[in-house]
Amino acid sequence: MMDMGRVSSKGQVTIPIEIRKKLGIKEGDKVIFLEKGNEIILVNSNRMAFEEFQKGMAGEAARVGLTDEQDVDILVKQIRTQMWEEQNANHA
């Protein structure tokens, strides 16, 4: 895919809508410019942060015994119940 933007006198670039859609960029989002050799790559900073988080968490689910979505649902319910009980214990 190839598309073209325009640089304003202030150095601002209009990112074509198809590129914004593809990268999931919305008004107010931040982007990152990565240099790779002679190229500059535009990246959605939120997506990049989430991908880095996923890499950092790789293997953690298996380590704590979470094997499927049902295990995750059960864990989330347990944590919510514990948090609710702790919060309400302070009000009793």
MOGIFEN-V101207 format. One record per helix or strand of 2 or more residues. SS is the DSSP state (2 for helix, 1 for strand). FROM is the first residue (numbers start at 1). LEN is the number of residues. Records with the same first field share a line. If there is no record, write none. Layout:
SS->FROM-LEN + FROM-LEN
//
This chain:
2->17-7 + 45-13 + 60-4 + 69-21
1->31-6 + 39-6
//
